[in-house]
Amino acid sequence: MASETERSRERRWVVVAPDGRYVTLGRHSDPSEEEILAAEKALLSQELSGWLAVMEGNPWVGKVPELLEVRPLGGPTSNFSDAATACLAAILAKRADAGP
């Protein structure tokens, strides 16, 4: 079982939507360019956009994760900072709903 320190260092590739939703692309390896392009195509097919980012930290336990912008996907019209703030707020809300 991973220690608290190991969980807080966990890194995963995510796609973050402007409203704060996110989906994990990979935890144990970097996504390929083809996977990234497929994610962008899926966003565009739903008339969505977002950002490829790296999340450092576990979204379920430990310190609040940090998000590092890598690149935009699908031409978002808002800024990454607002999306990251919404994402982290949603993570904290889910933690609160789950209880101790």
C-alpha atoms as a printed R data frame, in Angstrom:
    type eleno elety resid chain resno       x      y       z
1   ATOM     1    CA   MET     A     1   0.000  0.000   0.000
2   ATOM     2    CA   ALA     A     2   1.317  3.432  -0.938
3   ATOM     3    CA   SER     A     3   2.305  5.774   1.878
4   ATOM     4    CA   GLU     A     4   0.796  9.246   2.286
5   ATOM     5    CA   THR     A     5   3.988 10.762   0.845
6   ATOM     6    CA   GLU     A     6   3.915  8.452  -2.173
7   ATOM     7    CA   ARG     A     7   0.243  9.273  -2.828
8   ATOM     8    CA   SER     A     8   0.962 12.999  -2.639
9   ATOM     9    CA   ARG     A     9   3.626 12.553  -5.340
10  ATOM    10    CA   GLU     A    10   1.373 10.517  -7.613
11  ATOM    11    CA   ARG     A    11   1.362 11.900 -11.143
12  ATOM    12    CA   ARG     A    12  -1.258 11.359 -13.781
13  ATOM    13    CA   TRP     A    13  -2.006 12.840 -17.184
14  ATOM    14    CA   VAL     A    14  -5.476 14.374 -17.330
15  ATOM    15    CA   VAL     A    15  -7.717 16.307 -19.656
16  ATOM    16    CA   VAL     A    16  -9.354 19.175 -17.771
17  ATOM    17    CA   ALA     A    17 -12.540 20.745 -19.144
18  ATOM    18    CA   PRO     A    18 -13.331 24.450 -18.686
19  ATOM    19    CA   ASP     A    19 -16.013 23.563 -16.102
20  ATOM    20    CA   GLY     A    20 -13.530 21.599 -13.991
21  ATOM    21    CA   ARG     A    21 -14.406 18.051 -15.038
22  ATOM    22    CA   TYR     A    22 -11.391 15.886 -15.726
23  ATOM    23    CA   VAL     A    23 -10.549 12.480 -17.101
24  ATOM    24    CA   THR     A    24  -7.330 10.542 -16.564
25  ATOM    25    CA   LEU     A    25  -5.342  9.628 -19.678
26  ATOM    26    CA   GLY     A    26  -2.574  7.730 -17.951
27  ATOM    27    CA   ARG     A    27  -0.994  7.108 -14.580
28  ATOM    28    CA   HIS     A    28   1.902  4.779 -15.184
29  ATOM    29    CA   SER     A    29   3.062  5.975 -18.590
30  ATOM    30    CA   ASP     A    30   2.922  9.055 -20.740
31  ATOM    31    CA   PRO     A    31   0.105  9.153 -23.293
32  ATOM    32    CA   SER     A    32   1.189  8.810 -26.896
33  ATOM    33    CA   GLU     A    33   0.589 11.610 -29.374
34  ATOM    34    CA   GLU     A    34  -2.086  9.399 -30.950
35  ATOM    35    CA   GLU     A    35  -3.896  9.075 -27.597
36  ATOM    36    CA   ILE     A    36  -3.745 12.828 -27.086
37  ATOM    37    CA   LEU     A    37  -5.094 13.493 -30.579
38  ATOM    38    CA   ALA     A    38  -7.873 10.918 -30.005
39  ATOM    39    CA   ALA     A    39  -8.835 12.695 -26.774
40  ATOM    40    CA   GLU     A    40  -8.907 16.030 -28.595
41  ATOM    41    CA   LYS     A    41 -11.031 14.528 -31.376
42  ATOM    42    CA   ALA     A    42 -13.452 13.129 -28.778
43  ATOM    43    CA   LEU     A    43 -13.744 16.554 -27.156
44  ATOM    44    CA   LEU     A    44 -14.387 18.256 -30.484
45  ATOM    45    CA   SER     A    45 -17.014 15.663 -31.471
46  ATOM    46    CA   GLN     A    46 -18.971 16.750 -28.376
47  ATOM    47    CA   GLU     A    47 -18.304 20.447 -29.045
48  ATOM    48    CA   LEU     A    48 -16.044 20.590 -25.990
49  ATOM    49    CA   SER     A    49 -12.502 21.747 -25.358
50  ATOM    50    CA   GLY     A    50 -10.003 21.517 -22.543
51  ATOM    51    CA   TRP     A    51  -6.376 21.195 -21.624
52  ATOM    52    CA   LEU     A    52  -3.910 18.378 -21.385
53  ATOM    53    CA   ALA     A    53  -2.417 18.657 -17.912
54  ATOM    54    CA   VAL     A    54  -0.430 16.771 -15.324
55  ATOM    55    CA   MET     A    55  -2.073 16.261 -11.938
56  ATOM    56    CA   GLU     A    56   0.369 15.795  -9.100
57  ATOM    57    CA   GLY     A    57  -1.209 14.280  -6.026
58  ATOM    58    CA   ASN     A    58  -4.043 11.865  -5.432
59  ATOM    59    CA   PRO     A    59  -7.490 13.374  -6.087
60  ATOM    60    CA   TRP     A    60  -9.057 11.241  -3.328
61  ATOM    61    CA   VAL     A    61  -6.686 11.563  -0.356
62  ATOM    62    CA   GLY     A    62  -3.763 13.593   0.923
63  ATOM    63    CA   LYS     A    63  -2.860 17.139   0.070
64  ATOM    64    CA   VAL     A    64  -4.804 18.995  -2.580
65  ATOM    65    CA   PRO     A    65  -3.454 17.991  -5.998
66  ATOM    66    CA   GLU     A    66  -1.656 20.475  -8.207
67  ATOM    67    CA   LEU     A    67  -2.385 20.892 -11.920
68  ATOM    68    CA   LEU     A    68   0.259 21.788 -14.473
69  ATOM    69    CA   GLU     A    69  -0.956 22.901 -17.888
70  ATOM    70    CA   VAL     A    70   0.701 21.096 -20.787
71  ATOM    71    CA   ARG     A    71  -1.289 22.304 -23.804
72  ATOM    72    CA   PRO     A    72  -4.801 23.293 -24.923
73  ATOM    73    CA   LEU     A    73  -7.025 20.773 -26.700
74  ATOM    74    CA   GLY     A    74  -9.856 21.793 -29.004
75  ATOM    75    CA   GLY     A    75  -9.293 25.538 -28.778
76  ATOM    76    CA   PRO     A    76 -10.657 26.472 -25.337
77  ATOM    77    CA   THR     A    77 -11.929 30.048 -25.106
78  ATOM    78    CA   SER     A    78 -11.448 30.399 -21.346
79  ATOM    79    CA   ASN     A    79  -8.199 30.191 -19.417
80  ATOM    80    CA   PHE     A    80  -6.585 27.197 -17.756
81  ATOM    81    CA   SER     A    81  -6.382 28.898 -14.370
82  ATOM    82    CA   ASP     A    82 -10.184 29.077 -14.104
83  ATOM    83    CA   ALA     A    83 -10.560 25.450 -15.199
84  ATOM    84    CA   ALA     A    84  -7.924 24.302 -12.697
85  ATOM    85    CA   THR     A    85  -9.653 26.202  -9.888
86  ATOM    86    CA   ALA     A    86 -13.000 24.602 -10.797
87  ATOM    87    CA   CYS     A    87 -11.380 21.162 -11.004
88  ATOM    88    CA   LEU     A    88  -9.755 21.417  -7.594
89  ATOM    89    CA   ALA     A    89 -12.994 22.756  -6.062
90  ATOM    90    CA   ALA     A    90 -14.868 19.735  -7.464
91  ATOM    91    CA   ILE     A    91 -12.218 17.368  -6.073
92  ATOM    92    CA   LEU     A    92 -12.505 18.941  -2.613
93  ATOM    93    CA   ALA     A    93 -16.318 18.789  -2.767
94  ATOM    94    CA   LYS     A    94 -16.212 15.072  -3.611
95  ATOM    95    CA   ARG     A    95 -13.804 14.479  -0.742
96  ATOM    96    CA   ALA     A    96 -16.165 16.280   1.626
97  ATOM    97    CA   ASP     A    97 -19.135 14.227   0.380
98  ATOM    98    CA   ALA     A    98 -17.166 11.009   0.936
99  ATOM    99    CA   GLY     A    99 -16.539 11.924   4.565
100 ATOM   100    CA   PRO     A   100 -13.573 11.018   6.739
